[in-house]
Structures are given as C-alpha cells and as structure tokens.
C-alpha cells in the first residue's frame, strides 16, 4: 500500500496517525511509501483491507534513525 491508499481508507492523515498512535506530522513525513513497520501494522489494524506489499521494500535502502555518536 502507499500513503494515498491509506488516506483513502482512513479519510485523513490525522486518522492514520490516531490508528497508529503517532502524529499527523509523522504520517506526512512518510512521503509516498509507508514505512514497512507502519504498513504491516495498518494491514493488521484493517484486518487485511489494506495490504502491505513487501516487494516495495526489497531494494530500498534502510534509513538509519540513530545518528552516530560523536567521539569525545
């Protein structure tokens, strides 16, 4: 699924955020592709009405959420 499919299902990005217990701003930052963990959770929440296509994530580089600690 992509972000627009989720918006079509839930109605708004704010509603997606409420379903996932995250902010609307976080949902907006996704861009077109929903992060894999969120997509899997949305598939679960919607009882499969929204499907997570794992092939979308195969060749995508992972984003490192943690910043490397600077050496002192």
N, CA, C, O and CB atoms as a CASP TS submission, in Angstrom:
PFRMAT TS
TARGET T0000
AUTHOR 0000-0000-0000
METHOD Language model
MODEL 1
PARENT N/A
ATOM      1  N   UNK     1       0.842  -1.182   0.000  1.00  0.00           N
ATOM      2  CA  UNK     1       0.000   0.000   0.000  1.00  0.00           C
ATOM      3  C   UNK     1       0.881   1.237   0.000  1.00  0.00           C
ATOM      4  O   UNK     1       2.026   1.198   0.449  1.00  0.00           O
ATOM      5  CB  UNK     1      -0.955   0.003   1.214  1.00  0.00           C
ATOM      6  N   UNK     2       0.349   2.308  -0.496  1.00  0.00           N
ATOM      7  CA  UNK     2       1.057   3.579  -0.409  1.00  0.00           C
ATOM      8  C   UNK     2       0.251   4.515   0.494  1.00  0.00           C
ATOM      9  O   UNK     2      -0.841   4.173   0.948  1.00  0.00           O
ATOM     10  CB  UNK     2       1.273   4.209  -1.831  1.00  0.00           C
ATOM     11  N   UNK     3       0.799   5.677   0.738  1.00  0.00           N
ATOM     12  CA  UNK     3       0.160   6.611   1.668  1.00  0.00           C
ATOM     13  C   UNK     3      -1.230   7.011   1.191  1.00  0.00           C
ATOM     14  O   UNK     3      -2.150   7.115   2.004  1.00  0.00           O
ATOM     15  CB  UNK     3       1.024   7.856   1.846  1.00  0.00           C
ATOM     16  N   UNK     4      -1.402   7.236  -0.101  1.00  0.00           N
ATOM     17  CA  UNK     4      -2.712   7.651  -0.612  1.00  0.00           C
ATOM     18  C   UNK     4      -3.764   6.573  -0.384  1.00  0.00           C
ATOM     19  O   UNK     4      -4.910   6.891  -0.065  1.00  0.00           O
ATOM     20  CB  UNK     4      -2.621   7.982  -2.103  1.00  0.00           C
ATOM     21  N   UNK     5      -3.399   5.311  -0.540  1.00  0.00           N
ATOM     22  CA  UNK     5      -4.353   4.227  -0.279  1.00  0.00           C
ATOM     23  C   UNK     5      -4.792   4.236   1.182  1.00  0.00           C
ATOM     24  O   UNK     5      -5.962   4.004   1.484  1.00  0.00           O
ATOM     25  CB  UNK     5      -3.734   2.860  -0.639  1.00  0.00           C
ATOM     26  N   UNK     6      -3.861   4.500   2.078  1.00  0.00           N
ATOM     27  CA  UNK     6      -4.201   4.567   3.498  1.00  0.00           C
ATOM     28  C   UNK     6      -5.098   5.769   3.781  1.00  0.00           C
ATOM     29  O   UNK     6      -6.043   5.668   4.564  1.00  0.00           O
ATOM     30  CB  UNK     6      -2.926   4.642   4.355  1.00  0.00           C
ATOM     31  N   UNK     7      -4.805   6.909   3.146  1.00  0.00           N
ATOM     32  CA  UNK     7      -5.651   8.096   3.317  1.00  0.00           C
ATOM     33  C   UNK     7      -7.051   7.816   2.780  1.00  0.00           C
ATOM     34  O   UNK     7      -8.042   8.199   3.402  1.00  0.00           O
ATOM     35  CB  UNK     7      -5.031   9.326   2.598  1.00  0.00           C
ATOM     36  N   UNK     8      -7.137   7.155   1.635  1.00  0.00           N
ATOM     37  CA  UNK     8      -8.453   6.818   1.080  1.00  0.00           C
ATOM     38  C   UNK     8      -9.244   5.944   2.050  1.00  0.00           C
ATOM     39  O   UNK     8     -10.460   6.096   2.167  1.00  0.00           O
ATOM     40  CB  UNK     8      -8.299   6.098  -0.274  1.00  0.00           C
ATOM     41  N   UNK     9      -8.572   5.042   2.738  1.00  0.00           N
ATOM     42  CA  UNK     9      -9.244   4.146   3.680  1.00  0.00           C
ATOM     43  C   UNK     9      -9.650   4.885   4.955  1.00  0.00           C
ATOM     44  O   UNK     9     -10.797   4.787   5.391  1.00  0.00           O
ATOM     45  CB  UNK     9      -8.337   2.962   4.025  1.00  0.00           C
ATOM     46  N   UNK    10      -8.710   5.625   5.555  1.00  0.00           N
ATOM     47  CA  UNK    10      -8.948   6.261   6.853  1.00  0.00           C
ATOM     48  C   UNK    10      -9.586   7.641   6.748  1.00  0.00           C
ATOM     49  O   UNK    10     -10.201   8.109   7.706  1.00  0.00           O
ATOM     50  CB  UNK    10      -7.655   6.373   7.602  1.00  0.00           C
ATOM     51  N   UNK    11      -9.450   8.295   5.605  1.00  0.00           N
ATOM     52  CA  UNK    11     -10.048   9.615   5.418  1.00  0.00           C
ATOM     53  C   UNK    11      -9.065  10.760   5.527  1.00  0.00           C
ATOM     54  O   UNK    11      -9.113  11.698   4.732  1.00  0.00           O
ATOM     55  CB  UNK    11     -11.128   9.815   6.409  1.00  0.00           C
ATOM     56  N   UNK    12      -8.174  10.695   6.504  1.00  0.00           N
ATOM     57  CA  UNK    12      -7.189  11.763   6.694  1.00  0.00           C
ATOM     58  C   UNK    12      -5.888  11.181   7.231  1.00  0.00           C
ATOM     59  O   UNK    12      -5.858  10.064   7.749  1.00  0.00           O
ATOM     60  CB  UNK    12      -7.731  12.850   7.655  1.00  0.00           C
ATOM     61  N   UNK    13      -4.824  11.950   7.100  1.00  0.00           N
ATOM     62  CA  UNK    13      -3.552  11.542   7.690  1.00  0.00           C
ATOM     63  C   UNK    13      -3.631  11.567   9.213  1.00  0.00           C
ATOM     64  O   UNK    13      -2.975  10.776   9.890  1.00  0.00           O
ATOM     65  CB  UNK    13      -2.415  12.453   7.202  1.00  0.00           C
ATOM     66  N   UNK    14      -4.433  12.473   9.741  1.00  0.00           N
ATOM     67  CA  UNK    14      -4.618  12.521  11.192  1.00  0.00           C
ATOM     68  C   UNK    14      -5.270  11.231  11.691  1.00  0.00           C
ATOM     69  O   UNK    14      -4.902  10.724  12.751  1.00  0.00           O
ATOM     70  CB  UNK    14      -5.476  13.743  11.588  1.00  0.00           C
ATOM     71  N   UNK    15      -6.225  10.700  10.944  1.00  0.00           N
ATOM     72  CA  UNK    15      -6.885   9.451  11.336  1.00  0.00           C
ATOM     73  C   UNK    15      -5.908   8.276  11.275  1.00  0.00           C
ATOM     74  O   UNK    15      -5.960   7.380  12.118  1.00  0.00           O
ATOM     75  CB  UNK    15      -8.101   9.177  10.427  1.00  0.00           C
ATOM     76  N   UNK    16      -5.024   8.280  10.287  1.00  0.00           N
ATOM     77  CA  UNK    16      -3.988   7.243  10.221  1.00  0.00           C
ATOM     78  C   UNK    16      -3.102   7.344  11.458  1.00  0.00           C
ATOM     79  O   UNK    16      -2.788   6.340  12.097  1.00  0.00           O
ATOM     80  CB  UNK    16      -3.135   7.380   8.916  1.00  0.00           C
ATOM     81  N   UNK    17      -2.710   8.554  11.781  1.00  0.00           N
ATOM     82  CA  UNK    17      -1.880   8.776  12.964  1.00  0.00           C
ATOM     83  C   UNK    17      -2.547   8.276  14.233  1.00  0.00           C
ATOM     84  O   UNK    17      -1.902   7.642  15.067  1.00  0.00           O
ATOM     85  CB  UNK    17      -1.557  10.246  13.105  1.00  0.00           C
ATOM     86  N   UNK    18      -3.829   8.555  14.383  1.00  0.00           N
ATOM     87  CA  UNK    18      -4.547   8.072  15.570  1.00  0.00           C
ATOM     88  C   UNK    18      -4.569   6.551  15.610  1.00  0.00           C
ATOM     89  O   UNK    18      -4.402   5.955  16.674  1.00  0.00           O
ATOM     90  CB  UNK    18      -5.985   8.618  15.592  1.00  0.00           C
ATOM     91  N   UNK    19      -4.772   5.926  14.467  1.00  0.00           N
ATOM     92  CA  UNK    19      -4.814   4.456  14.408  1.00  0.00           C
ATOM     93  C   UNK    19      -3.474   3.847  14.816  1.00  0.00           C
ATOM     94  O   UNK    19      -3.432   2.777  15.424  1.00  0.00           O
ATOM     95  CB  UNK    19      -5.191   3.988  12.991  1.00  0.00           C
ATOM     96  N   UNK    20      -2.384   4.533  14.479  1.00  0.00           N
ATOM     97  CA  UNK    20      -1.045   4.024  14.781  1.00  0.00           C
ATOM     98  C   UNK    20      -0.450   4.634  16.045  1.00  0.00           C
ATOM     99  O   UNK    20       0.659   4.275  16.442  1.00  0.00           O
ATOM    100  CB  UNK    20      -0.123   4.287  13.616  1.00  0.00           C
ATOM    101  N   UNK    21      -1.171   5.546  16.676  1.00  0.00           N
ATOM    102  CA  UNK    21      -0.704   6.254  17.861  1.00  0.00           C
ATOM    103  C   UNK    21       0.571   7.054  17.565  1.00  0.00           C
ATOM    104  O   UNK    21       1.525   7.056  18.343  1.00  0.00           O
ATOM    105  CB  UNK    21      -0.454   5.262  19.003  1.00  0.00           C
ATOM    106  N   UNK    22       0.549   7.737  16.404  1.00  0.00           N
ATOM    107  CA  UNK    22       1.625   8.647  16.029  1.00  0.00           C
ATOM    108  C   UNK    22       0.991   9.960  15.573  1.00  0.00           C
ATOM    109  O   UNK    22      -0.227  10.034  15.404  1.00  0.00           O
ATOM    110  CB  UNK    22       2.533   8.030  14.902  1.00  0.00           C
ATOM    111  N   UNK    23       1.798  10.980  15.376  1.00  0.00           N
ATOM    112  CA  UNK    23       1.251  12.280  14.986  1.00  0.00           C
ATOM    113  C   UNK    23       0.946  12.343  13.489  1.00  0.00           C
ATOM    114  O   UNK    23       1.479  11.570  12.693  1.00  0.00           O
ATOM    115  CB  UNK    23       2.223  13.391  15.363  1.00  0.00           C
ATOM    116  N   UNK    24       0.083  13.276  13.137  1.00  0.00           N
ATOM    117  CA  UNK    24      -0.221  13.526  11.725  1.00  0.00           C
ATOM    118  C   UNK    24       1.036  13.996  11.007  1.00  0.00           C
ATOM    119  O   UNK    24       1.229  13.689   9.831  1.00  0.00           O
ATOM    120  CB  UNK    24      -1.355  14.576  11.576  1.00  0.00           C
ATOM    121  N   UNK    25       1.881  14.727  11.693  1.00  0.00           N
ATOM    122  CA  UNK    25       3.135  15.198  11.106  1.00  0.00           C
ATOM    123  C   UNK    25       4.022  14.011  10.733  1.00  0.00           C
ATOM    124  O   UNK    25       4.645  14.014   9.671  1.00  0.00           O
ATOM    125  CB  UNK    25       3.875  16.137  12.085  1.00  0.00           C
ATOM    126  N   UNK    26       4.082  13.005  11.593  1.00  0.00           N
ATOM    127  CA  UNK    26       4.877  11.806  11.291  1.00  0.00           C
ATOM    128  C   UNK    26       4.345  11.114  10.043  1.00  0.00           C
ATOM    129  O   UNK    26       5.123  10.653   9.208  1.00  0.00           O
ATOM    130  CB  UNK    26       4.866  10.828  12.486  1.00  0.00           C
ATOM    131  N   UNK    27       3.033  11.041   9.913  1.00  0.00           N
ATOM    132  CA  UNK    27       2.431  10.426   8.725  1.00  0.00           C
ATOM    133  C   UNK    27       2.782  11.240   7.485  1.00  0.00           C
ATOM    134  O   UNK    27       3.100  10.670   6.442  1.00  0.00           O
ATOM    135  CB  UNK    27       0.891  10.314   8.881  1.00  0.00           C
ATOM    136  N   UNK    28       2.728  12.545   7.586  1.00  0.00           N
ATOM    137  CA  UNK    28       3.047  13.416   6.456  1.00  0.00           C
ATOM    138  C   UNK    28       4.493  13.225   6.006  1.00  0.00           C
ATOM    139  O   UNK    28       4.786  13.307   4.813  1.00  0.00           O
ATOM    140  CB  UNK    28       2.801  14.881   6.827  1.00  0.00           C
ATOM    141  N   UNK    29       5.383  12.977   6.935  1.00  0.00           N
ATOM    142  CA  UNK    29       6.804  12.792   6.605  1.00  0.00           C
ATOM    143  C   UNK    29       7.079  11.499   5.845  1.00  0.00           C
ATOM    144  O   UNK    29       8.164  11.346   5.285  1.00  0.00           O
ATOM    145  CB  UNK    29       7.629  12.809   7.868  1.00  0.00           C
ATOM    146  N   UNK    30       6.136  10.570   5.809  1.00  0.00           N
ATOM    147  CA  UNK    30       6.335   9.319   5.077  1.00  0.00           C
ATOM    148  C   UNK    30       6.584   9.546   3.599  1.00  0.00           C
ATOM    149  O   UNK    30       7.351   8.803   2.987  1.00  0.00           O
ATOM    150  CB  UNK    30       5.140   8.421   5.252  1.00  0.00           C
ATOM    151  N   UNK    31       5.964  10.542   3.018  1.00  0.00           N
ATOM    152  CA  UNK    31       6.001  10.671   1.565  1.00  0.00           C
ATOM    153  C   UNK    31       5.048   9.652   0.957  1.00  0.00           C
ATOM    154  O   UNK    31       3.998   9.366   1.533  1.00  0.00           O
ATOM    155  CB  UNK    31       7.445  10.475   1.019  1.00  0.00           C
ATOM    156  N   UNK    32       5.403   9.100  -0.203  1.00  0.00           N
ATOM    157  CA  UNK    32       4.508   8.170  -0.897  1.00  0.00           C
ATOM    158  C   UNK    32       4.537   6.757  -0.328  1.00  0.00           C
ATOM    159  O   UNK    32       3.524   6.058  -0.351  1.00  0.00           O
ATOM    160  CB  UNK    32       4.865   8.119  -2.352  1.00  0.00           C
ATOM    161  N   UNK    33       5.682   6.336   0.181  1.00  0.00           N
ATOM    162  CA  UNK    33       5.841   4.968   0.658  1.00  0.00           C
ATOM    163  C   UNK    33       5.745   4.930   2.179  1.00  0.00           C
ATOM    164  O   UNK    33       6.486   5.622   2.878  1.00  0.00           O
ATOM    165  CB  UNK    33       7.184   4.378   0.186  1.00  0.00           C
ATOM    166  N   UNK    34       4.830   4.120   2.675  1.00  0.00           N
ATOM    167  CA  UNK    34       4.658   3.952   4.116  1.00  0.00           C
ATOM    168  C   UNK    34       5.808   3.095   4.639  1.00  0.00           C
ATOM    169  O   UNK    34       6.132   2.078   4.026  1.00  0.00           O
ATOM    170  CB  UNK    34       3.270   3.302   4.452  1.00  0.00           C
ATOM    171  N   UNK    35       6.430   3.472   5.748  1.00  0.00           N
ATOM    172  CA  UNK    35       7.467   2.616   6.320  1.00  0.00           C
ATOM    173  C   UNK    35       6.928   1.198   6.566  1.00  0.00           C
ATOM    174  O   UNK    35       5.761   1.012   6.913  1.00  0.00           O
ATOM    175  CB  UNK    35       7.996   3.225   7.638  1.00  0.00           C
ATOM    176  N   UNK    36       7.804   0.210   6.377  1.00  0.00           N
ATOM    177  CA  UNK    36       7.374  -1.186   6.422  1.00  0.00           C
ATOM    178  C   UNK    36       6.650  -1.539   7.722  1.00  0.00           C
ATOM    179  O   UNK    36       5.611  -2.198   7.684  1.00  0.00           O
ATOM    180  CB  UNK    36       8.568  -2.096   6.245  1.00  0.00           C
ATOM    181  N   UNK    37       7.173  -1.120   8.851  1.00  0.00           N
ATOM    182  CA  UNK    37       6.536  -1.439  10.127  1.00  0.00           C
ATOM    183  C   UNK    37       5.134  -0.864  10.228  1.00  0.00           C
ATOM    184  O   UNK    37       4.215  -1.527  10.708  1.00  0.00           O
ATOM    185  CB  UNK    37       7.378  -0.926  11.272  1.00  0.00           C
ATOM    186  N   UNK    38       4.977   0.367   9.775  1.00  0.00           N
ATOM    187  CA  UNK    38       3.658   1.003   9.805  1.00  0.00           C
ATOM    188  C   UNK    38       2.709   0.321   8.834  1.00  0.00           C
ATOM    189  O   UNK    38       1.529   0.148   9.135  1.00  0.00           O
ATOM    190  CB  UNK    38       3.771   2.496   9.471  1.00  0.00           C
ATOM    191  N   UNK    39       3.221  -0.069   7.663  1.00  0.00           N
ATOM    192  CA  UNK    39       2.377  -0.747   6.677  1.00  0.00           C
ATOM    193  C   UNK    39       1.890  -2.092   7.211  1.00  0.00           C
ATOM    194  O   UNK    39       0.728  -2.454   7.027  1.00  0.00           O
ATOM    195  CB  UNK    39       3.146  -0.947   5.359  1.00  0.00           C
ATOM    196  N   UNK    40       2.777  -2.827   7.868  1.00  0.00           N
ATOM    197  CA  UNK    40       2.374  -4.108   8.461  1.00  0.00           C
ATOM    198  C   UNK    40       1.326  -3.899   9.551  1.00  0.00           C
ATOM    199  O   UNK    40       0.369  -4.666   9.657  1.00  0.00           O
ATOM    200  CB  UNK    40       3.598  -4.842   9.040  1.00  0.00           C
ATOM    201  N   UNK    41       1.513  -2.860  10.356  1.00  0.00           N
ATOM    202  CA  UNK    41       0.545  -2.559  11.418  1.00  0.00           C
ATOM    203  C   UNK    41      -0.803  -2.140  10.831  1.00  0.00           C
ATOM    204  O   UNK    41      -1.848  -2.539  11.344  1.00  0.00           O
ATOM    205  CB  UNK    41       1.085  -1.449  12.339  1.00  0.00           C
ATOM    206  N   UNK    42      -0.791  -1.344   9.765  1.00  0.00           N
ATOM    207  CA  UNK    42      -2.045  -0.937   9.126  1.00  0.00           C
ATOM    208  C   UNK    42      -2.772  -2.137   8.526  1.00  0.00           C
ATOM    209  O   UNK    42      -4.000  -2.202   8.570  1.00  0.00           O
ATOM    210  CB  UNK    42      -1.775   0.110   8.039  1.00  0.00           C
ATOM    211  N   UNK    43      -2.023  -3.086   7.964  1.00  0.00           N
ATOM    212  CA  UNK    43      -2.658  -4.301   7.444  1.00  0.00           C
ATOM    213  C   UNK    43      -3.357  -5.047   8.579  1.00  0.00           C
ATOM    214  O   UNK    43      -4.474  -5.538   8.415  1.00  0.00           O
ATOM    215  CB  UNK    43      -1.612  -5.219   6.754  1.00  0.00           C
ATOM    216  N   UNK    44      -2.696  -5.125   9.720  1.00  0.00           N
ATOM    217  CA  UNK    44      -3.274  -5.806  10.890  1.00  0.00           C
ATOM    218  C   UNK    44      -4.502  -5.055  11.411  1.00  0.00           C
ATOM    219  O   UNK    44      -5.544  -5.658  11.666  1.00  0.00           O
ATOM    220  CB  UNK    44      -2.221  -5.937  12.013  1.00  0.00           C
ATOM    221  N   UNK    45      -4.371  -3.747  11.564  1.00  0.00           N
ATOM    222  CA  UNK    45      -5.460  -2.918  12.097  1.00  0.00           C
ATOM    223  C   UNK    45      -6.701  -3.001  11.215  1.00  0.00           C
ATOM    224  O   UNK    45      -7.826  -3.020  11.713  1.00  0.00           O
ATOM    225  CB  UNK    45      -5.006  -1.457  12.223  1.00  0.00           C
ATOM    226  N   UNK    46      -6.487  -3.052   9.892  1.00  0.00           N
ATOM    227  CA  UNK    46      -7.617  -3.053   8.950  1.00  0.00           C
ATOM    228  C   UNK    46      -8.087  -4.464   8.594  1.00  0.00           C
ATOM    229  O   UNK    46      -8.898  -4.649   7.686  1.00  0.00           O
ATOM    230  CB  UNK    46      -7.230  -2.314   7.679  1.00  0.00           C
ATOM    231  N   UNK    47      -7.565  -5.459   9.324  1.00  0.00           N
ATOM    232  CA  UNK    47      -7.929  -6.863   9.056  1.00  0.00           C
ATOM    233  C   UNK    47      -7.727  -7.238   7.592  1.00  0.00           C
ATOM    234  O   UNK    47      -8.519  -7.982   7.013  1.00  0.00           O
ATOM    235  CB  UNK    47      -9.384  -7.115   9.451  1.00  0.00           C
ATOM    236  N   UNK    48      -6.656  -6.713   7.003  1.00  0.00           N
ATOM    237  CA  UNK    48      -6.301  -7.068   5.636  1.00  0.00           C
ATOM    238  C   UNK    48      -6.949  -6.232   4.552  1.00  0.00           C
ATOM    239  O   UNK    48      -6.705  -6.466   3.369  1.00  0.00           O
ATOM    240  CB  UNK    48      -6.639  -8.462   5.408  1.00  0.00           C
ATOM    241  N   UNK    49      -7.771  -5.262   4.928  1.00  0.00           N
ATOM    242  CA  UNK    49      -8.369  -4.390   3.909  1.00  0.00           C
ATOM    243  C   UNK    49      -7.271  -3.609   3.182  1.00  0.00           C
ATOM    244  O   UNK    49      -7.360  -3.380   1.976  1.00  0.00           O
ATOM    245  CB  UNK    49      -9.397  -3.412   4.552  1.00  0.00           C
ATOM    246  N   UNK    50      -6.243  -3.206   3.920  1.00  0.00           N
ATOM    247  CA  UNK    50      -5.044  -2.622   3.328  1.00  0.00           C
ATOM    248  C   UNK    50      -3.966  -3.696   3.376  1.00  0.00           C
ATOM    249  O   UNK    50      -3.776  -4.339   4.409  1.00  0.00           O
ATOM    250  CB  UNK    50      -4.592  -1.305   4.083  1.00  0.00           C
ATOM    251  N   UNK    51      -3.266  -3.893   2.276  1.00  0.00           N
ATOM    252  CA  UNK    51      -2.253  -4.945   2.182  1.00  0.00           C
ATOM    253  C   UNK    51      -0.854  -4.340   2.107  1.00  0.00           C
ATOM    254  O   UNK    51      -0.610  -3.405   1.344  1.00  0.00           O
ATOM    255  CB  UNK    51      -2.512  -5.838   0.954  1.00  0.00           C
ATOM    256  N   UNK    52       0.049  -4.880   2.899  1.00  0.00           N
ATOM    257  CA  UNK    52       1.450  -4.484   2.849  1.00  0.00           C
ATOM    258  C   UNK    52       2.144  -5.312   1.779  1.00  0.00           C
ATOM    259  O   UNK    52       2.204  -6.537   1.882  1.00  0.00           O
ATOM    260  CB  UNK    52       2.141  -4.666   4.236  1.00  0.00           C
ATOM    261  N   UNK    53       2.668  -4.651   0.753  1.00  0.00           N
ATOM    262  CA  UNK    53       3.393  -5.321  -0.325  1.00  0.00           C
ATOM    263  C   UNK    53       4.884  -5.277   0.011  1.00  0.00           C
ATOM    264  O   UNK    53       5.546  -4.262  -0.204  1.00  0.00           O
ATOM    265  CB  UNK    53       3.102  -4.647  -1.719  1.00  0.00           C
ATOM    266  N   UNK    54       5.402  -6.380   0.536  1.00  0.00           N
ATOM    267  CA  UNK    54       6.795  -6.407   0.980  1.00  0.00           C
ATOM    268  C   UNK    54       7.789  -6.223  -0.158  1.00  0.00           C
ATOM    269  O   UNK    54       8.933  -5.839   0.088  1.00  0.00           O
ATOM    270  CB  UNK    54       7.079  -7.703   1.682  1.00  0.00           C
ATOM    271  N   UNK    55       7.386  -6.484  -1.392  1.00  0.00           N
ATOM    272  CA  UNK    55       8.300  -6.303  -2.521  1.00  0.00           C
ATOM    273  C   UNK    55       8.690  -4.835  -2.703  1.00  0.00           C
ATOM    274  O   UNK    55       9.729  -4.536  -3.292  1.00  0.00           O
ATOM    275  CB  UNK    55       7.662  -6.834  -3.806  1.00  0.00           C
ATOM    276  N   UNK    56       7.870  -3.935  -2.205  1.00  0.00           N
ATOM    277  CA  UNK    56       8.165  -2.499  -2.292  1.00  0.00           C
ATOM    278  C   UNK    56       9.446  -2.168  -1.524  1.00  0.00           C
ATOM    279  O   UNK    56      10.162  -1.232  -1.879  1.00  0.00           O
ATOM    280  CB  UNK    56       6.981  -1.665  -1.741  1.00  0.00           C
ATOM    281  N   UNK    57       9.729  -2.935  -0.479  1.00  0.00           N
ATOM    282  CA  UNK    57      10.832  -2.606   0.426  1.00  0.00           C
ATOM    283  C   UNK    57      12.127  -3.358   0.118  1.00  0.00           C
ATOM    284  O   UNK    57      13.155  -3.079   0.735  1.00  0.00           O
ATOM    285  CB  UNK    57      10.421  -2.895   1.838  1.00  0.00           C
ATOM    286  N   UNK    58      12.099  -4.302  -0.822  1.00  0.00           N
ATOM    287  CA  UNK    58      13.270  -5.155  -1.076  1.00  0.00           C
ATOM    288  C   UNK    58      14.510  -4.383  -1.499  1.00  0.00           C
ATOM    289  O   UNK    58      15.589  -4.638  -0.963  1.00  0.00           O
ATOM    290  CB  UNK    58      12.940  -6.162  -2.136  1.00  0.00           C
ATOM    291  N   UNK    59      14.403  -3.468  -2.421  1.00  0.00           N
ATOM    292  CA  UNK    59      15.579  -2.766  -2.939  1.00  0.00           C
ATOM    293  C   UNK    59      15.712  -1.342  -2.422  1.00  0.00           C
ATOM    294  O   UNK    59      16.486  -0.548  -2.957  1.00  0.00           O
ATOM    295  CB  UNK    59      15.534  -2.744  -4.433  1.00  0.00           C
ATOM    296  N   UNK    60      14.964  -1.027  -1.394  1.00  0.00           N
ATOM    297  CA  UNK    60      15.040   0.320  -0.823  1.00  0.00           C
ATOM    298  C   UNK    60      16.081   0.336   0.289  1.00  0.00           C
ATOM    299  O   UNK    60      16.103  -0.562   1.131  1.00  0.00           O
ATOM    300  CB  UNK    60      13.653   0.780  -0.284  1.00  0.00           C
ATOM    301  N   UNK    61      16.942   1.349   0.297  1.00  0.00           N
ATOM    302  CA  UNK    61      17.909   1.434   1.398  1.00  0.00           C
ATOM    303  C   UNK    61      17.188   1.717   2.704  1.00  0.00           C
ATOM    304  O   UNK    61      16.193   2.441   2.730  1.00  0.00           O
ATOM    305  CB  UNK    61      18.966   2.528   1.122  1.00  0.00           C
ATOM    306  N   UNK    62      17.688   1.150   3.774  1.00  0.00           N
ATOM    307  CA  UNK    62      17.103   1.404   5.092  1.00  0.00           C
ATOM    308  C   UNK    62      17.573   2.756   5.590  1.00  0.00           C
ATOM    309  O   UNK    62      18.713   3.167   5.377  1.00  0.00           O
ATOM    310  CB  UNK    62      17.483   0.287   6.103  1.00  0.00           C
ATOM    311  N   UNK    63      16.668   3.422   6.249  1.00  0.00           N
ATOM    312  CA  UNK    63      17.044   4.691   6.870  1.00  0.00           C
ATOM    313  C   UNK    63      17.532   4.390   8.271  1.00  0.00           C
ATOM    314  O   UNK    63      16.880   3.667   9.024  1.00  0.00           O
ATOM    315  CB  UNK    63      15.849   5.704   6.893  1.00  0.00           C
ATOM    316  N   UNK    64      18.678   4.946   8.618  1.00  0.00           N
ATOM    317  CA  UNK    64      19.201   4.776   9.962  1.00  0.00           C
ATOM    318  C   UNK    64      18.633   5.887  10.825  1.00  0.00           C
ATOM    319  O   UNK    64      18.971   7.057  10.648  1.00  0.00           O
ATOM    320  CB  UNK    64      20.760   4.787   9.976  1.00  0.00           C
ATOM    321  N   UNK    65      17.772   5.519  11.757  1.00  0.00           N
ATOM    322  CA  UNK    65      17.121   6.521  12.593  1.00  0.00           C
ATOM    323  C   UNK    65      18.074   7.086  13.642  1.00  0.00           C
ATOM    324  O   UNK    65      17.890   8.203  14.126  1.00  0.00           O
ATOM    325  CB  UNK    65      15.898   5.923  13.273  1.00  0.00           C
ATOM    326  N   UNK    66      19.076   6.315  13.981  1.00  0.00           N
ATOM    327  CA  UNK    66      20.003   6.772  15.009  1.00  0.00           C
ATOM    328  C   UNK    66      21.173   7.502  14.367  1.00  0.00           C
ATOM    329  O   UNK    66      21.718   7.079  13.347  1.00  0.00           O
ATOM    330  CB  UNK    66      20.506   5.589  15.857  1.00  0.00           C
ATOM    331  N   UNK    67      21.526   8.571  14.974  1.00  0.00           N
ATOM    332  CA  UNK    67      22.695   9.310  14.497  1.00  0.00           C
ATOM    333  C   UNK    67      23.928   8.737  15.194  1.00  0.00           C
ATOM    334  O   UNK    67      23.877   8.407  16.379  1.00  0.00           O
ATOM    335  CB  UNK    67      22.551  10.858  14.772  1.00  0.00           C
ATOM    336  N   UNK    68      25.017   8.621  14.471  1.00  0.00           N
ATOM    337  CA  UNK    68      26.225   8.103  15.125  1.00  0.00           C
ATOM    338  C   UNK    68      26.672   9.046  16.228  1.00  0.00           C
ATOM    339  O   UNK    68      26.613  10.268  16.084  1.00  0.00           O
ATOM    340  CB  UNK    68      27.362   7.905  14.102  1.00  0.00           C
ATOM    341  N   UNK    69      27.118   8.465  17.323  1.00  0.00           N
ATOM    342  CA  UNK    69      27.594   9.290  18.427  1.00  0.00           C
ATOM    343  C   UNK    69      28.965   9.836  18.070  1.00  0.00           C
ATOM    344  O   UNK    69      29.826   9.115  17.565  1.00  0.00           O
ATOM    345  CB  UNK    69      27.647   8.483  19.756  1.00  0.00           C
ATOM    346  N   UNK    70      29.153  11.109  18.337  1.00  0.00           N
ATOM    347  CA  UNK    70      30.452  11.706  18.046  1.00  0.00           C
ATOM    348  C   UNK    70      31.460  11.264  19.100  1.00  0.00           C
ATOM    349  O   UNK    70      31.133  11.104  20.276  1.00  0.00           O
ATOM    350  CB  UNK    70      30.352  13.254  17.996  1.00  0.00           C
ATOM    351  N   UNK    71      32.676  11.075  18.649  1.00  0.00           N
ATOM    352  CA  UNK    71      33.723  10.667  19.582  1.00  0.00           C
ATOM    353  C   UNK    71      34.178  11.876  20.372  1.00  0.00           C
ATOM    354  O   UNK    71      34.244  12.989  19.850  1.00  0.00           O
ATOM    355  CB  UNK    71      34.918  10.016  18.838  1.00  0.00           C
ATOM    356  N   UNK    72      34.490  11.647  21.635  1.00  0.00           N
ATOM    357  CA  UNK    72      34.905  12.738  22.519  1.00  0.00           C
ATOM    358  C   UNK    72      36.391  12.808  22.615  1.00  0.00           C
ATOM    359  O   UNK    72      36.925  13.668  23.317  1.00  0.00           O
ATOM    360  CB  UNK    72      34.311  12.579  23.897  1.00  0.00           C
TER
END
